[in-house]
Structure formats: structure tokens, C-alpha cells
Amino acid sequence: MLMLRAATGRLKAHPPFHFLLFVAMTLTFNGRAFAALLAVTALLALIALYGAPYPFLRGFVGDVVAVGWVYLVYRTFVRARVGALAVAALLTAYAVEFGQYLARQNGWQIEQPVLRVVFGSVPDWWDVVAYTVGFAVVLVLALANAHRQRNAALRDARARASLRARR
């Protein structure tokens, strides 16, 4: 148990990873995330259509990008912390892979060819590795974007302060 001091001065017990349990999420629409989602959708379509001769591109890189795609779907419609959305995207990818495993064990097959390409039909540990790499890429890109936004805000604040000092 993690002990946190409340504003009243009393210690409160919280389970480990409580920050994952109580994540504030609200429905929204993020236009920038939607634009990125459209671009990544086009990239995934190109990989699916033309990546067949290149197994690493279609198999591994496609799965890495797929986690980013799921993250962008969530980011477009849900306002929440980057980490929470990235974990949700990773768990979604793991659930799809687990579904492939269950389908293989029970002899189920997806008859629709497009859905077979989208969801896959063969469980593979390399897919799990690719999903984890995609999760890391999402976090690195999100942190870089946050750093860039923070630097832009600092530059703006400095410029405003400089203009005020000149008056």
C-alpha cells in the first residue's frame, strides 16, 4: 500500500498503481488527433496493400503502427492522460492477439478476407513484441510533443515579457 498525506494532514492508503485505476476521461473531439489518425490510416492501408512482398514491413512495422493507430482513435474521442491512452491502446492490441490465440485453439476462422488482414489470423509472439515497441514509440512521440509545446509556451512568455519591458 502506498501512503499519501491528504490536505488534512492524515495519511491515506492507496493501492499500488492507483493512478491507473482513477483516470479522468471525458468524451471530446480532437481535430489534430483526427488528422493524424487519417494519415496513419492511409499509411496502414499502404502497408496492407503493398507490404505483402516485405514480411518485416507488413508483419512487424505494421503492428507497431497499429498500436499508434489505436492510440490516435482513443486520442481523437477521449480526453485523458497520454499514459492512460497508450496503455489502453497496448491492452487493446494484446486483446486482439489473445483473441487470435483463442481462435486458433478452438479452430475458429475469420472468413472475411479484409477482416483477416485487419485482425490477423495467426497468433505470434513477435506481434506482442511489435505492440510493445509501438507503445514505446507512442510514449516517446507524446513526450517529444509535450516538450516541444512546453518550449513554445516558454518562448511565447519570454517574448511577451520582453515586449512589456520595452514599453
DOGULO-579502 format. One line per field, with one value per residue (C-alpha): residue number from 1; residue in three letters; y, z, x. Coordinates in steps of 0.001 Angstrom, whole numbers, plus 500000, padded with zeros to 6 digits. Example, Ala and Ser with C-alpha at 12.3 -4.5 7.8 and 13.67 -1.06 7.14 Angstrom:
seq	(1, 2)
type	(Ala, Ser)
py	(495500, 498940)
pz	(507800, 507140)
px	(512300, 513670)
***
This chain:
seq	(1, 2, 3, 4, 5, 6, 7, 8, 9, 10, 11, 12, 13, 14, 15, 16, 17, 18, 19, 20, 21, 22, 23, 24, 25, 26, 27, 28, 29, 30, 31, 32, 33, 34, 35, 36, 37, 38, 39, 40, 41, 42, 43, 44, 45, 46, 47, 48, 49, 50, 51, 52, 53, 54, 55, 56, 57, 58, 59, 60, 61, 62, 63, 64, 65, 66, 67, 68, 69, 70, 71, 72, 73, 74, 75, 76, 77, 78, 79, 80, 81, 82, 83, 84, 85, 86, 87, 88, 89, 90, 91, 92, 93, 94, 95, 96, 97, 98, 99, 100, 101, 102, 103, 104, 105, 106, 107, 108, 109, 110, 111, 112, 113, 114, 115, 116, 117, 118, 119, 120, 121, 122, 123, 124, 125, 126, 127, 128, 129, 130, 131, 132, 133, 134, 135, 136, 137, 138, 139, 140, 141, 142, 143, 144, 145, 146, 147, 148, 149, 150, 151, 152, 153, 154, 155, 156, 157, 158, 159, 160, 161, 162, 163, 164, 165, 166, 167)
type	(Met, Leu, Met, Leu, Arg, Ala, Ala, Thr, Gly, Arg, Leu, Lys, Ala, His, Pro, Pro, Phe, His, Phe, Leu, Leu, Phe, Val, Ala, Met, Thr, Leu, Thr, Phe, Asn, Gly, Arg, Ala, Phe, Ala, Ala, Leu, Leu, Ala, Val, Thr, Ala, Leu, Leu, Ala, Leu, Ile, Ala, Leu, Tyr, Gly, Ala, Pro, Tyr, Pro, Phe, Leu, Arg, Gly, Phe, Val, Gly, Asp, Val, Val, Ala, Val, Gly, Trp, Val, Tyr, Leu, Val, Tyr, Arg, Thr, Phe, Val, Arg, Ala, Arg, Val, Gly, Ala, Leu, Ala, Val, Ala, Ala, Leu, Leu, Thr, Ala, Tyr, Ala, Val, Glu, Phe, Gly, Gln, Tyr, Leu, Ala, Arg, Gln, Asn, Gly, Trp, Gln, Ile, Glu, Gln, Pro, Val, Leu, Arg, Val, Val, Phe, Gly, Ser, Val, Pro, Asp, Trp, Trp, Asp, Val, Val, Ala, Tyr, Thr, Val, Gly, Phe, Ala, Val, Val, Leu, Val, Leu, Ala, Leu, Ala, Asn, Ala, His, Arg, Gln, Arg, Asn, Ala, Ala, Leu, Arg, Asp, Ala, Arg, Ala, Arg, Ala, Ser, Leu, Arg, Ala, Arg, Arg)
py	(500000, 503498, 506076, 509613, 512607, 514274, 518021, 517440, 516036, 512481, 509569, 507811, 504326, 503804, 500543, 500412, 501717, 503677, 506253, 503723, 502980, 506516, 508212, 511170, 510577, 512689, 512382, 515011, 515541, 516341, 517613, 517365, 513758, 513059, 514490, 512321, 509344, 509852, 509987, 506841, 505085, 505855, 504544, 501305, 500901, 501272, 498718, 496283, 496737, 496836, 495272, 491603, 491115, 492582, 490420, 492612, 495719, 494151, 491996, 493894, 497537, 497269, 496048, 498843, 501413, 499690, 500478, 504120, 503973, 502648, 505335, 508013, 506615, 506922, 510342, 511632, 510885, 510652, 513346, 511630, 511435, 510181, 507255, 506057, 506169, 504480, 501679, 501305, 501010, 498431, 496377, 496524, 495128, 492412, 491528, 491125, 488843, 486839, 486550, 485145, 482598, 481563, 481315, 479075, 476847, 476467, 476103, 479315, 481209, 484649, 484106, 487744, 488384, 492084, 491341, 488564, 491132, 493714, 491402, 488751, 485054, 483633, 484380, 485214, 486376, 488775, 490583, 491092, 492482, 494787, 496031, 496773, 498646, 500601, 501500, 502803, 504788, 506386, 507401, 508811, 510807, 512103, 513176, 514884, 516708, 517807, 519043, 520967, 522563, 523499, 525128, 527060, 528314, 529423, 531263, 532974, 534004, 535379, 537319, 538828, 539753, 541339, 543378, 544552, 545565, 547703, 549737)
pz	(500000, 499174, 501909, 500784, 503036, 502402, 502651, 506171, 507260, 507628, 505835, 503273, 501974, 498212, 496380, 494091, 490604, 491860, 489196, 486560, 488316, 488710, 485424, 484470, 480984, 479125, 475661, 473265, 469688, 468996, 465434, 465396, 466565, 463917, 461181, 462402, 462530, 458867, 457907, 459886, 458394, 454922, 455956, 457289, 454086, 452030, 454221, 453875, 450101, 449082, 452005, 451142, 449481, 452573, 455597, 458123, 456903, 456852, 459940, 462417, 461310, 460546, 464095, 465578, 463597, 464506, 468191, 467251, 465192, 468144, 470366, 467871, 467753, 471526, 471469, 468914, 471049, 474661, 476705, 479132, 480020, 477356, 479505, 480132, 476438, 475459, 477981, 476651, 473091, 474198, 476063, 473011, 470854, 473408, 473492, 469706, 469889, 472700, 470535, 467734, 470160, 471354, 467765, 466862, 469911, 469168, 465401, 464588, 461395, 460101, 456689, 455550, 453893, 454819, 458495, 458384, 457259, 459834, 462854, 461703, 461961, 463383, 466959, 467179, 470000, 467598, 467315, 471082, 470822, 467986, 470051, 472957, 470642, 469281, 472858, 473488, 470233, 471205, 474586, 473080, 470439, 473014, 475357, 472491, 471540, 475146, 475352, 472099, 473322, 476656, 474879, 472580, 475587, 477282, 474136, 473962, 477616, 477167, 474073, 475875, 478865, 476550, 474823, 478176, 479318, 476193, 476835)
px	(500000, 501120, 500602, 499801, 499296, 495952, 495377, 494064, 497438, 496133, 497719, 495532, 496270, 496194, 496816, 499842, 499100, 496104, 496869, 495793, 492513, 491232, 491960, 489809, 488443, 485911, 484452, 485692, 486765, 490411, 490811, 494603, 494482, 491829, 494060, 496933, 494547, 493652, 497332, 498169, 495119, 496466, 499892, 498377, 496356, 499542, 501312, 498394, 498123, 501768, 503617, 502992, 506416, 508087, 507202, 509042, 507224, 503781, 504204, 506328, 506225, 502508, 501832, 503956, 501986, 498693, 499221, 499744, 496554, 494537, 496085, 495007, 491465, 491293, 493007, 490508, 487465, 488680, 490420, 492786, 496444, 498806, 499922, 496384, 495500, 498761, 498147, 494590, 495949, 498519, 495913, 493630, 496425, 497161, 493445, 493394, 496424, 494813, 491679, 493829, 495249, 491770, 490531, 493467, 492908, 489185, 489521, 487652, 488440, 487546, 486005, 486053, 489472, 489609, 488922, 491523, 494123, 492983, 492777, 495221, 494687, 497907, 498994, 502679, 504954, 506650, 503315, 503343, 506883, 505780, 502832, 505142, 507529, 504543, 503573, 507109, 507060, 503725, 505140, 508364, 506462, 503979, 506783, 508614, 505412, 504824, 508427, 508009, 504771, 506348, 509312, 506945, 504978, 508213, 509333, 505938, 506115, 509641, 508628, 505621, 507786, 510344, 507648, 506270, 509760, 510228, 507067)
***
